[in-house]
Amino acid sequence: MAIQIPIEVITSRFGDRFNSLRSQSMGSRFANLRPISEFFDLKRLSKPANIGEVQSRVNYNLGYFSSNYAVVFVMLSIYSLLTNWPLMFLIMLVAVGLWGIGRLNGRDLDLGFRRFNTSQLYTIMVCIAVPLFFWASPIGTFMWLIGATGVTVFGHAAMMDKPIENAFSEEAV
């Protein structure tokens, strides 16, 4: 008996936030970066009074600082690669290997004592990369990245109060 998870039910809770992210180019995505003085405005940091205020702050700040949060994710990704040298080596090895095999344009690699076709070269690369993959622990690095980004982004979004002009505009009924 197969278990099927309806993805629409999970993603519908996020609304159209992720749909708009997919349709943007990288240039326009980072065009609305907020200034660092606004992102780290210590005067607006405060402890939320209740869970409703946390939810309101997170909903507002995720949209308002979304480009800044993307930069935080990129910076944490770079940090995680720089602190996991085996994973960085593996990524470089696979990238250079794929580039090198692609440069052959389907021809055989002749080393003088042995000829390798592209299928054999891909097989050799997989035989080398798979054991290195388990040694480099990319899953642990990815889980750390998810956790660190989540704590950083949601912590900032929950603690950063809305600007005064936006706080009062919601309460008017």
C-alpha positions as CSV (number, residue, x, y, z in Angstrom):
1,M,0.0,0.0,0.0
2,A,1.6,3.2,-1.1
3,I,1.4,6.4,0.9
4,Q,0.7,9.5,-1.2
5,I,1.3,12.9,0.2
6,P,-0.7,15.7,-1.5
7,I,1.9,18.4,-2.1
8,E,-0.7,20.9,-2.9
9,V,-2.1,20.8,0.6
10,I,1.3,21.6,2.0
11,T,2.3,24.3,-0.5
12,S,-1.1,26.0,-0.5
13,R,-0.4,27.2,3.0
14,F,2.4,29.4,1.7
15,G,0.1,31.1,-0.8
16,D,1.6,32.6,-4.0
17,R,4.9,33.5,-2.3
18,F,6.9,30.7,-4.0
19,N,5.2,31.1,-7.4
20,S,6.4,34.7,-7.6
21,L,9.9,33.6,-6.8
22,R,10.0,31.1,-9.6
23,S,9.0,33.7,-12.2
24,Q,11.7,36.2,-11.3
25,S,15.1,36.4,-12.9
26,M,18.2,36.5,-10.6
27,G,18.8,40.2,-11.4
28,S,15.3,41.3,-10.4
29,R,15.4,38.9,-7.4
30,F,18.2,40.8,-5.8
31,A,17.1,44.2,-7.0
32,N,14.9,44.8,-4.0
33,L,17.7,44.2,-1.4
34,R,17.0,46.2,1.7
35,P,19.8,48.3,3.1
36,I,22.0,46.6,5.7
37,S,21.1,49.4,8.2
38,E,17.5,48.5,7.8
39,F,18.1,44.8,8.0
40,F,20.1,45.2,11.2
41,D,18.0,48.0,12.8
42,L,18.5,47.3,16.5
43,K,15.8,49.8,17.4
44,R,13.2,47.6,15.8
45,L,14.3,44.4,17.6
46,S,11.9,43.3,20.3
47,K,10.4,40.3,21.9
48,P,7.0,39.5,20.5
49,A,4.1,39.5,23.0
50,N,2.3,36.4,21.8
51,I,2.2,33.8,19.0
52,G,-0.1,35.9,16.9
53,E,2.4,38.7,16.8
54,V,5.1,36.2,15.9
55,Q,3.0,35.0,13.0
56,S,2.2,38.5,11.9
57,R,5.9,39.6,12.0
58,V,7.1,36.5,10.2
59,N,4.5,36.9,7.4
60,Y,5.4,40.5,6.9
61,N,9.2,40.2,7.2
62,L,9.5,37.1,5.0
63,G,8.0,39.2,2.1
64,Y,9.7,42.4,3.0
65,F,13.3,41.0,3.5
66,S,13.0,38.1,1.1
67,S,16.1,39.1,-0.9
68,N,18.1,39.7,2.2
69,Y,17.1,36.2,3.4
70,A,18.2,34.8,0.1
71,V,21.6,36.5,0.6
72,V,21.8,35.0,4.1
73,F,21.1,31.5,2.6
74,V,23.8,32.0,-0.1
75,M,26.4,33.2,2.6
76,L,25.6,30.2,4.8
77,S,25.9,27.9,1.7
78,I,29.3,29.3,1.0
79,Y,30.3,28.9,4.6
80,S,29.2,25.3,4.7
81,L,31.2,24.5,1.6
82,L,34.3,26.3,2.9
83,T,34.1,24.3,6.2
84,N,33.5,21.0,4.5
85,W,36.7,20.5,2.3
86,P,35.9,16.9,1.2
87,L,32.5,18.1,-0.2
88,M,34.2,21.0,-1.9
89,F,36.8,18.7,-3.4
90,L,34.1,16.3,-4.6
91,I,32.1,19.1,-6.3
92,M,35.2,20.4,-8.0
93,L,36.3,16.9,-9.0
94,V,32.9,16.1,-10.6
95,A,32.7,19.5,-12.3
96,V,36.1,19.2,-13.8
97,G,35.5,15.6,-14.8
98,L,32.3,16.5,-16.6
99,W,33.9,19.4,-18.2
100,G,36.8,17.3,-19.4
101,I,34.6,14.5,-20.7
102,G,32.5,17.1,-22.5
103,R,35.6,18.6,-24.1
104,L,36.3,15.3,-25.8
105,N,33.1,15.8,-27.9
106,G,32.4,12.0,-28.0
107,R,35.9,11.0,-29.0
108,D,37.9,8.4,-27.1
109,L,40.6,9.4,-24.6
110,D,43.9,8.0,-25.7
111,L,46.5,7.8,-22.9
112,G,49.0,5.9,-25.0
113,F,48.8,2.6,-23.1
114,R,44.9,2.5,-23.0
115,R,41.9,4.0,-24.8
116,F,38.7,5.0,-22.9
117,N,35.4,5.9,-24.5
118,T,33.1,8.4,-22.9
119,S,30.9,5.7,-21.4
120,Q,33.9,4.2,-19.6
121,L,35.0,7.7,-18.4
122,Y,31.6,8.3,-16.9
123,T,31.7,4.9,-15.2
124,I,35.1,5.6,-13.8
125,M,33.9,9.0,-12.5
126,V,30.9,7.4,-10.8
127,C,33.1,4.7,-9.2
128,I,35.3,7.4,-7.8
129,A,32.6,10.0,-6.9
130,V,30.1,7.7,-5.1
131,P,32.5,6.6,-2.3
132,L,33.7,10.2,-2.0
133,F,30.1,11.2,-1.8
134,F,29.5,9.2,1.4
135,W,32.8,10.3,2.9
136,A,32.0,14.0,2.2
137,S,28.7,13.8,4.1
138,P,26.7,16.2,1.9
139,I,23.4,15.2,3.6
140,G,24.8,16.3,7.0
141,T,26.0,19.6,5.4
142,F,22.6,20.1,3.8
143,M,20.7,19.4,7.0
144,W,23.0,21.9,8.8
145,L,22.3,24.5,6.1
146,I,18.6,24.0,6.4
147,G,18.7,24.3,10.2
148,A,21.1,27.3,10.3
149,T,19.1,29.1,7.6
150,G,15.8,28.4,9.4
151,V,17.0,29.5,12.8
152,T,18.6,32.7,11.3
153,V,15.8,33.7,9.0
154,F,12.8,32.8,11.2
155,G,14.6,34.2,14.3
156,H,15.2,37.5,12.5
157,A,11.7,37.6,11.1
158,A,10.1,36.9,14.5
159,M,12.2,39.4,16.4
160,M,12.2,42.3,13.9
161,D,9.1,44.5,14.5
162,K,7.2,46.0,11.6
163,P,7.7,49.6,10.8
164,I,5.4,52.0,12.6
165,E,3.5,53.0,9.5
166,N,2.7,49.4,8.6
167,A,1.8,48.3,12.1
168,F,-1.1,50.8,12.3
169,S,-2.4,50.2,8.8
170,E,-3.3,46.6,9.6
171,E,-5.3,47.5,12.7
172,A,-7.6,49.9,10.9
173,V,-10.9,48.1,10.3
